[in-house]
Structure formats: C-alpha cells, structure tokens
Amino acid sequence: MKIQILGTGCAKCKKLAKNAETAAQELHLEYELIKVTDIQEITAFGALMTPALAINGQVKLSGKAPSVKELKRLLDD
C-alpha cells in the first residue's frame, strides 16, 4: 500500500503523517509512506486543501489531520 501525505510540511501535515504511520503499523500493513511537498504535484492529485491523504494515488481526505482511529478505518477499506 502506498500512503501519500500531500502538504508543504506544516504542523497539520506532520501530524497527519505521524498518525497515518501509526495507524498502518497498528493494522500490520505493508506500506510505503511518501510525503508529497511539491505544490504542482499536490494539485495534480486534485487536492484542494492540505494536508491531504492519498492511498494508492487516490485522495481520501483533505484539509484535516484525523485521529489514528479514523485513519485506521480509511486504511482498512
């Protein structure tokens, strides 16, 4: 599974990355965490707000840094 954090590196972006990594580890997933910081690349995903989370190239949420529990539900789908 490819988990992509779309954002410029703000506090919310860092929290999303940390929570996503924790959620993936707790679910015992095989994953690769990639931080996408280039604005043009972020807009190519279609993300209108950052931070955003993409799973295998598809944006699943944007504009917030959800809890580990919420992220586990997204990653488990």
C-alpha positions in Angstrom: 0.0 0.0 0.0 1.2 3.5 -0.9 0.3 6.2 1.6 0.9 9.7 0.4 0.8 12.8 2.6 0.1 15.8 0.4 1.3 19.0 2.1 4.0 21.6 2.4 5.3 20.4 5.8 3.1 22.4 8.2 2.2 21.2 11.7 -1.0 19.5 10.4 0.9 17.8 7.7 3.4 16.4 10.2 0.5 15.2 12.5 -1.2 13.5 9.5 2.0 11.7 8.6 2.6 10.6 12.1 -1.0 9.4 12.7 -1.1 7.6 9.3 2.1 5.8 10.0 0.9 4.8 13.5 -2.4 3.6 12.0 -0.7 1.5 9.3 1.6 -0.1 11.9 -1.2 -0.9 14.2 -3.0 -2.6 11.3 0.2 -4.5 10.4 0.0 -3.3 6.9 2.8 -3.4 4.4 3.1 0.2 3.3 5.3 2.9 1.9 4.8 6.4 3.3 5.6 9.2 0.8 5.5 12.9 1.6 4.5 15.0 -1.4 5.5 18.6 -0.9 5.6 20.0 -4.4 2.6 22.3 -5.0 2.2 21.3 -8.6 2.3 17.6 -7.7 -0.3 18.2 -5.0 -2.7 20.0 -7.4 -2.2 17.2 -9.9 -3.8 14.9 -7.3 -6.8 17.2 -7.3 -6.4 18.0 -3.6 -8.0 21.4 -2.9 -6.8 21.7 0.7 -3.8 20.5 2.6 -2.9 18.4 4.3 -4.4 15.6 2.2 -4.1 11.8 2.4 -3.9 9.7 -0.8 -4.0 5.9 -0.7 -2.6 4.2 -3.7 -2.8 7.5 -5.7 -6.4 8.3 -4.7 -7.2 11.3 -2.4 -9.2 10.0 0.5 -9.4 13.2 2.6 -8.1 16.7 2.7 -8.0 19.8 4.9 -7.6 17.9 8.2 -5.4 15.6 10.3 -7.7 12.9 11.6 -7.1 10.7 14.6 -5.3 7.3 14.4 -8.7 5.6 14.9 -10.2 7.5 11.9 -7.2 6.7 9.7 -7.4 3.0 10.6 -10.9 2.9 9.1 -9.7 4.5 5.9 -6.6 2.3 5.6 -8.6 -0.9 6.4 -11.0 -0.4 3.4 
